[in-house]
């Protein structure tokens, strides 16, 4: 039997590590989970209450493809409150997680064989989804000299036609952020070259020291992808959103109707309360900040002193080139020998990722402290 080549995507190594770590736990062995970018906390209490109320009092069926009107309005209000932006709710598209947002973006913006630039290191699902729809992912090597972020100067080194750029600030796996002028410069660069600009903003709200800048501050001709998974601690609810130019809304709506009809109704009703949970959400961020401080203090003492800035999100991207030239094998050994589950950098950068690992600090402080002690013993 012959199958389509577009299905031949690379494995998502973070999930592969999680699978092995879960098997280790099932065998009664200790695991310190630092492999998956998933908050250890539940959804906020008011979100849980709203879900229970919806199950009891609302018909749980299909919603409009673009999402229920009150949620689209609440998201628009969020942009006014957080970024001082006046956003028409008609431009808001509620999606089945950010993953659906990426798929809808790529399908509506690019034709087969178009070329889209991705910073490396970067979230592996970008290139996998692009490949699945026959769009070429063009990796742009980004290192410490540019804070692991793209720049117009780096973009100019790429030969051949380009049709889009996808950026994330804060970024996965590095946690690095673009300064406002850097973000604006990239948006203007893409506009000049008639390239689509997609901004992954799912880690907005999870920053340490300064707020992230929304790409909408500089242009309405950009695509924004966001999610309730990270800041709002709702990963399993599979709910995200897009902000798109007005003339793209109809195309996205028709794609949504055919691909998955609508985002989960219960999740949408519950998410209406997510924007009213600031105190609880800020306590989650305070926990991440404590965990981040522990790792930034303790990892250099173990010899892991080449770390990305970690100004946002909940990851540490660490250079381990003095310890290994194969981050995949290194992570396998680390899990087997001291119980710390981390993601190899090869997940995020197929070439230079062999010298890096990513540690998530989205878990409880107790887990982070125990993992630090385990690493100290293992690294000697």
N, C-alpha and C positions, 0 to 999 in steps of 0.2 A: 504494500500500500504506500502511495506517495502522499506526502503532506506538504502544505504550503511553507515556503522558506521563511515567511514573515513570522511564523510561530517559533522560529529558532532564536529566542532571546536568551541573554545571559541569565544565570540564576541570580536571585536577589540574596546575596550572601548573608545579610543581617537576619533574614528569615531562616536561612539554612543553619546559622549558628543557633538561633532560637530553638529550632527543631532538635538539634543535638543536646542543647542545654536542658530542654524539657525531658529528654530521654534520660539524661544523667540524674535529674531530680526524681524521676519516676523510679529510678534504681536506688533511691534513698541517699544520694550524695548531695552535698551542699553546692548550690550555685548562687553566685552574686550576679544578678542580671544587669548588665551594662551594655547590652548589644542592640536593643531595639529602642527607637525614639518614641516611647509611649509613656505618658504620665502614669505614675503608680496610683494616683488619686482617682476617685470616682468622679463622675459628673457632679456638678454642684447640687446641693440639696434641693433647691427650687426647680432645677431641671428635672430631677427625679420625680418630684411631686407633680410637675406639669405632665410628665409622661403617664403617670398613674391616672391622673384626671382624664387625659385624652383617651386612654384605653377604656375607661369607664363611661365616658360621656360623649365621645365623638365617634362617628363612623370612620373606621380606619380603612380607607380605600385609596384609590388613585387621587392625586391632587393635580392641579394644573401643571403642565410640564415645567414651567419656569419657577414653580414654587408657590406656596400660599401667599396671598397678598400681604397679610400682616407681617410675615417674616421678611419679605423683601423690603417692606417699609422700615422694619426694625434694623435691618442691615444698613440701609441708607442713612438712618439716624445715627448709627454707630460711626459712620464716616464723618458726619458733622461733629459728633462729640470728640472723636479721637484725633481727627486730622483737620478739622475746621473746613471741610469740603461739602459743597452743596451738590448732592448726588440724587438724580432722578431714580426712584425705585424701579422704573421700567427698564433700567439698564442692569438690574441685578438678576442673576440666574442662580437659583438654588440647585446644587448638584449632589450626586451620590459620592460624597467625599471629594477631596481635591483631585483624586485620580480621574474621576469622570470629567472634571474641569480641564485637565490636561488633554484628555482624549478629544473632548469637544473642541478645544482650541486648535489642536493640530489638524483635525479633520476639516475645520471651517476656514483655516488660514492658509494651509499648504497643500500643494499638489504632489503626487508621487515624484520622487527624485529631487524635490526641493531640498535645500540645505539649511539647517538650523544650528546655530552656534550654542554650545553648552560649555560653561566653565568646568574644567577638571582640576581638582575634585568636585564632584557634584552628585546629586541624588540619582541613583542608578535607574530608577523607573523612567526618568526623562527619556534617556536614549532607548530604553526598551519599548516604550510606547511609540516613540517616533519610528523605530524600526518596524513595529507591527503594522504601521500604516504606510510603510514604504517611503518614509521621509528620512533623509540622511542626517544623522547627528554628527556635527563637526566639533570634535573635542578641542578646546582651547586651553593649553597648559597654563595654569595660574599658580604661582608660588608665593612664598612669603614676601617677595619684593613688591607685589601688588595686593598684599593682604588676602591672597587666594581669590581675588575677584577680577573680573575682566575689566579692560580699559579700551578706549578707542585706539590707543597705540598698539595694543596686543591684537585687536581686531584687524588692524591694517596688515598684519603679518600673514593673514589667511589668504590663500590664492583661490581664485574662482568665484562664481556668483554666490551670493548669500541671500537668504530670504527671511531669516528671523534670528532673534537673539532671545534666549531665556536666561533671566538672572534671578537669584534668590538672595535677599538681604533682610534678616540674617540668613545665613546659608547652612545647609546640611552638606557635609559633615563638620565644617570648620567653625561655625558660629560667627564668622566674620560678617561685617556690615559695610555697605557702601556709604560714604559721606554724602550728604544731599547734593553737593556740586558734582560728585562723581556719578551719581544716579542721573542727574539732569544731563550731564555730558553724554552718557550712553544713549539716553532717549533721543537727544538731538542728533546724535550720530546715526541712529537707525532711521530717523525721519528723513535725514539727508540722503541716505542710501535706499530709501523706500523699502526698508525691512520692518517686519512686524516685531513689536517689543512685547514680551510676556514677562510679567513680574510675579514670581512666586513669593507671596507674603504670608505664608502659613505660620511663620514664627513671629509675626508682629505681636507685640504685647509681651513677648518673652525677651526682654533686653535688660542690660545691666549698665547703667550709667547714662544712656541717652536713648531717646525714642527713635524707632525706625521711621523712615520717610516713605510715604506712599507715592508710587509712581504717578498716580492721578494728580498729584500736586503740580506736575509739569506738562501733562498732556491728557486729553480725552481719547486719543487714538492709541491707547495701550490696552492690553488684556491683563486684568488682575485675577490671580487665583488665590483663594484663601480657604480656610477650613475651620470647623469647630473642634478639630481633633487635638490641637496642641495647647493653645492658650486656654481654651474652654474645657479641656480635659475630657473630650467626648470621642475618643478614637473609634470605639466599636459602634457608634451611632451612625456612622457612614454618612456624614453630612458636611457639605462644603458650599462654597459659592464662587461665582465669577462676577466681575464687573466688565462689561464689554461696550464698545462703541454702539451708538443707537442703531446704526444701519446693519449691525451684525446680529441683533437680538432675534430677528425672525429666522435666520439660518440656524442659530443655536437651538431655538425652540423646536424646529422641525426635526433636527437631529436627535434631540432629547426624546421627543415623542416616539421615535422609532427605535432608539437604542435601549432606553430603560423606562420610558413613560414618565416617571417622576421620581424624585428622591423619596425616601421612606416617610410616610405621613406622620407616624408617631414621633420620629426624630424632629420633624419640622415643628410640630406643635410644642414639643419639649423645648426646643431651641429658642422659642420666643422668650423664655425666662432667662436664657444664658446671659443676656445683656444686663440683667438686674442682679447679678451675683458678684459684683466687683470685690467686695470684702473677702469673700471666700476664695476667689481667683487670685487675689493679691497675696493671700496666705500661701497658695501653691507656689507663686513666684518667689516668695521669701524662702521657701524650702529649697528651690532650685539654686538660689543665690548662695545659701549656706553650703550646699553640696559643691557648687562651683568653687567657692573659696577653699574648701578642704582640698580639692584636687589640685588647684593652682598652687597651693602651699606644699602639698605632700609629694606630688609627682616629680618636681625638680630635685627633691631630696633623694629620690630613687634613681636619679640619672636621666629622667625623662624631662629634659628642660627645653626642648624645642617644640613649643606648643603654639597652635594657631590662637588668634586673639580671644576667641570665645566671648565676644561682646553681646551675643544673643543666642537664642535657641537653648538647647541643653546638652551640648556635646563638647568634648575635648578631642581635638585632632592632634595626635602626638607622633612625632618623628621617632621611629625605633630603628633607624638604619644602622645604628651602632650595635644593635643586638641581633638583627636578622636582615636577610635580603629576600624574605618570603613571608609577608604579613599573614597570609592564609595559614601556613603551617605554624607560625608563631601563635596565632590565636587558638588554633587547635590544641597546641601544647599548654598554653596558659589555662584553658578551660579544663583540660584533663588533669593538670598537675596542681592547680591551686583553686579551681572552681570559679575563676573570674571569666565571665562571658563578654567578649568585646567583638567588634566588627572589623575585619581586615580592611585596610585602605584600598585594596583592589576592588572592593565593591563600588568605590566612588571615582577611582582613577585607574583604568586598566593598565597603565604604564608605570607611573611613579607611585601608585598606591602600594606597591610592594614594600615601601619603606615607612608606611604609616598604619596606625590603628585609630579607630574611633571609640571613645568611651562615652556612653550616655549617662548623664547625672539626673535623669528624670525620676529616679526611684526615691525611696525613703533615705533619710540621712543615716539611719542605722545600717542600711545595706551599703552605702557609700563608705562609711567608716570601716565596716568589716572587710570590704573589698580592698581598701587601702592596706589594711594589716596583712591580708593574704598576699597582695602584690609585694609588699616589703619583704616577706619571707621568701617568696619565689624568686625575686630579683636579687636577693642576697645583700 
